[in-house]
Amino acid sequence: MLRAIPSLRLKMVLIVLATTCVALLFAGIVLVAYDVRSHQDSWARDLMIQGDIVGRTCAPAIVFGDTLTAHQSLALLSIRPEIRAAAVYTRDGLRFATYRHPDEPAGFPERVGPEGFRFDRERIALFKSVEDVDGRLGAVYLDARYDLPGRLSRYLPVLGIVLLASLVVALGMTYALESAVTRPVRAIAEVAHQVKVRGDLSLRVRKETRDETGQLVDAFNAMLGEVSEAQQSLLESNRRKDEFLATLAHELRNPLGPIRNAAQYLRLRDANPDSRASLEVIDRQVQHMVRLIEDLLDISRINRDALELRRSDFTVQDLVADIVEATHYAVEEAGLTLRVEVEKRDVMLNADRARLVRWRATC
């Protein structure tokens, strides 16, 4: 799920909040369990004291068989509404006297159970021995409701408020502290985006910390510096290459003009067929060299963004005628027969006629 979130800052906030929430929930569960246990222990001690008081009060009544006094002693438990039922048993395990809250429909155990406590959901039951100096006289039974759901209903809202307040504080601390971690990363991302959009390798990320994020900023800035130096070196290399190509093309083209003029002059003066054929070969090769040099110059001009197109209007028939003328000698030398068919001769074109012919002629 976190991988689908595009924001590093939001990821960090969610992680911190999730961790805080889990920790607070665990702490809340532990506190609730501890409170429930403490509440049960408190009720157990209170009921033990109450059972001891009832046992001491009813001991003389058991000795003398005075059930009325025992009933009256148990009736005093009405001031404790949480005690729902009580009973006094003789040494033989028979019920001697009982008390039951008016709203309590439950009965009483027929026999004396093991001494001690028994918790059952919202109730706690106690059997306690009644003794005097001569030994055991009987037992006291107390059944009370300790209202655990009521206590939880009062306790849990407070715990919920504490958890909510803790989450709010954690959220505020997260937003206050996360900048120390995510700000350098976001700054790197912003500079990388600007470099991509603007192509400005002079941009740098400001270093604000000395930790791992600061080292990341240093590495990123160093990388930008190396890329910038490499780009400058490449540009300088391309510039020198373009200058070399342009110089080479001009130097190669300069002697071709006199060579071609000389070949044409000799062809006009010499009537020997063999000599004329050789001179025509020289003329064709010179033209071929001129085309190659022009292509080399065009490459140099393109790299320097200095290529100038000389556009003009001409027909397809004109273009085909120029191409046939440019390739005529090459076709003858190869012993081929060139057949040209143009369907739409009058279609008008607007382009650099010389370069288009030269390009098609070299294809």
N, C-alpha and C positions, 0 to 999 in steps of 0.2 A: 504493500500500500504506500509506503514512504517513497518508493522509487517513482511513483506516478506524480508526486508533488514536485513542481518545478522550482520552488523557492527553497534555498538552503536555510534561510532564516526561519521559515515556517516549519521546516523539518526539525530544526533544533528546538523551537518552541514546543512542538508536539512531543518530542522525545522527553524534554524536561517535564512537561506537564503530565505525560503518561507515567514517568518514573515517580514524580511527586504524588500523583493520585494513587498509584499502587502502594507506595510507602505509607501514605496517610490511611488508606483503607486497611492495610495490615495492622497499623498501629491502632486504628479504631476498633477493629475486631478483637485485638488483644485487650484493649481497655474495657470493651463491653464484657468480654469473657471474665476478666478480672473483677469487674464490678459485680457481675452476677454471682461469681463465687464468693466475693466478700459479703454480698447481700445475704446469700444463703447461710454463710457462717455467722453473720450477725443475728439472723433469725434463729439459728440453732442455739446460740448462746442465750438469747432472750427467752426462748422457749424452755431451755434447760433451767434457767433461774425460776421461770414461772412454775415449772413442774416441781422444783424443789420446794417452792413456797406452798403449793397445793399439797404436796406430800407431808410437809411438816404440820400443816393445818389439819389435815384429815387423819393423821396418825392416831391421835387419841380417840377419834370417833371410830376407827377400825378396831382399836383395842376393846372399847366398851360396846361395840355393836350399835353405835348411835348413827343410824342412817340419815336422820333428819339434819343433824349437825353437818354431816358430810355433804348432803344436798345443798344446804345453805352456804357452805364454804365454796362449793363449785359454782353456785349462782353468782358469787361475786365476780366471776370471770366475764359477766355481761358488760363490764366497763372496758373490756378488751374486745371490740367487735371483730377483730381479725381472728380470734379464737372461735372456731365454729362448733367444736364439740369437745367434751372432756368426760372422763370416767375414772372411777376409783375401783380397783379390784382387790379382793382379799388374798390371803396367802394361798388359798386353794384355786385361785384363778377365776373366781366368780365375781360378777359385777356387783359392787356394793352401793355405788351412787353414780349418777350421771348428770350431765348438763349438755344442752343443745341450744344453739342460737335459733331464735324464732324462724329465721329464713333458711335454716339448714335442714334439708330433708334426709341427710345421710344418717345411717345407723351407727352402731358401735361394734367393735370387734368382739366376737364371742369369747375369745381366749386372749390371754396376755401374750403379746408377741415378744421377739427378742429386744432386749434393752438397747436403746439408741434411736437414731433418726432414720426416717425414710422420706425421701423427696419424691413427689409425684406431680409433675407439671407445675401447677400453681399452688400446691399444698405441701405441707410438711407435717409429719406425724411423729410423735415421741412416746416411747414407753420408758418410764423411770421407776426404779424400785423405791418403795417406801420402807424405811427402816427406823428402828429405835435402838436403844442400848441392848435389848434382848435379841436383836436380829431382824430378819426381814419380816415385814407385816403384810406387804402386798405390792401393788404397783399403781402408777398414775398414767393415764392415757390422755394426751392432748393432740388435737387436730386443728391446725391453723392454716389460714390462707395468707401467703406472703406477697401476693400481687406482683409477680415478676413482670407481666405485660404492662401494668400501669407504670412500674418504675422505668421500663425500657421506653415507653411512650414519652416519658418526661426527659429521659436521658438522651435518647437518640436525636431529637431535634437540636439539642445543645451540641452534640457531637457533629451533626451535619453542618451547623453554623460554623463550628471550628474548622471543619474540613474545607468548607467553601471559602472561608476567610484565608485559610492557608494556601489554597489554590490561587486566590487573587494575589496574595503576596508573592507566591512563587512565579506567577505570570509577570508581575511587575518587575521582580528581580531578574527574570529571564530576559525581558526586553531591555533592562538596564545593563545587563552583563554580556548579552550575546553579541553586542557590537564589537567587543574585544576579540571575538573569534571570527564572526562572519563578515565584519566590515572589510578586512583586508581581502578576503576571498571575493566579495562583491566588487571591490575596487579593481581587482585583477580582471574579473569578468567584464566590467565596464570598459576598461582600457583595451582589452582584447577586442571588444565589439567596435570601439572607435577606430582601432587599427585596421580592422576588417573593412569598415565602411569608408574611412577616409584615406587609408593607406599611409598614415603618418606614423613612421617608426620612431619618431623623436619623443613620443608620449612615454611617460613613466608613471609608475604607481608609487605613491608616497608611503614610506615605511613608518609605521607607528608603534610597533612592538619589537621586542628582541627574541620572542619565542619562535616556535616552528612556523607560524604564519609570517613572521618577519623574514625568516629564512626563505620562505616561499616567494615573498615579494622580491627579495634580492635575486633569487634565481630567475624570476620572470623578467625583471629589469635587465639582468645580464643577458638573457636570451634575446630580448628585443635589441640590445646593443650589438650582439653578434649578428643577428639577422640584418640590422641596418648596415653594418660594415660589409657584410656579404653582398647586400644589394648594391651598395655604392661601388664595390669592387666589380660586380657584374656589369653595372651600367658603364663604368669606365672601360671595361674590357670590350663591351659592345661598341662603345664610341670609337675606340681605337680600331676595332675590326672594320667598322663602317668607313672610317677614314682610309684604312688600308685598301679596302675594296674599291672605293671611289678613285683613289690615287692610281691603283693598279689598272682600273678600267680606262682611265684617261691616258695612262702611259701606253697601254696596249692599242688604244684606238688611234693615237697620233700617227704611227707609221703606216697604218692601213690605207689612209687616203692617198699618199704618194705611190704606194704599191699598186693600188687599183688604177690610178691615173696612168701609171707607167704601162700596165698591162693593156689598157684600152688603147694607148698610143701605139704600142707595138702591134696590136691586132689590126689597127687601121693601116699601118705602114707595111706590114708583112703579109704578102698574099699567099704564102705557103700554107696549104691546108693543115699540115701536121702542126705547124707553129700556131696557127689560129686556134686549133683544138686545145693545145696546151695552155694558150693564153685564156681561153674561155674557162678552163678548169681553174686557173688562178683567180679569175674574176669571181667565179661562183664561190670558191673557198673564202675569198676575201669578204664577200657578202655574208657568208655563213659566220665568219669571225665577227663581223660587225653586229650581227644579230645576237651572238653569244655575249659580246661586250655590253650591248644595250640591256640584255637581261641581267647581267651582273650589276650594271648601274641602277636598274630598277630595284633590285634587292637592296642595294645600299640606300636608295632613296626611301624605300618603304620602312626600313629600320630606323631612319632618321625622321620619319613622318614628313618627308619632303617630296613625295611623288606627286607630280603635276599631270593631270589628265587633260589632254587637248581634245575636247569633244567637238564633233562635227556631225552633220547630217549626211547620210549616204544610204544607198539601197543595198539589199542583199546581193544583187547582181554585181555591184561594185566590189563588195567584200570578197565574193567568190572569185572574181577576176584577179584581184590583188593576190589572193592566196595561190591561185593557179600560177600566176607569174612568179611568185616567190619560190614555188616548189618545182618549177618547170625543169630546171637543170638537174635537180636531185632525182626527179622521176626518170629523166633520160639516162642518167648515169646508172641507175638501177635496172635499166632495160624494161621499164614498165610502161603501160599505156594508161593514161589518165582519162577517165570519162566523167564528165560533170553534167548533172541534171539538176536544175533549179526550178522548183514548182512555182514559187511566188517571188518573182524577180523584183517586183516594185515595192516590196515591204521596206519601209523606211526604218533606219536605225540611227541612234544618237549615241556615239561612243568615241573612244580614242582609236581612230582607224588604223594608225600605224602599229600601235601595240597589239591590237586585236589580230591584225594580220600576222605579226611576228609570233604571237602566241600560238595561233592555229597552225602556222607553218612549221613550228618546232614540235608539234604533237605527233 
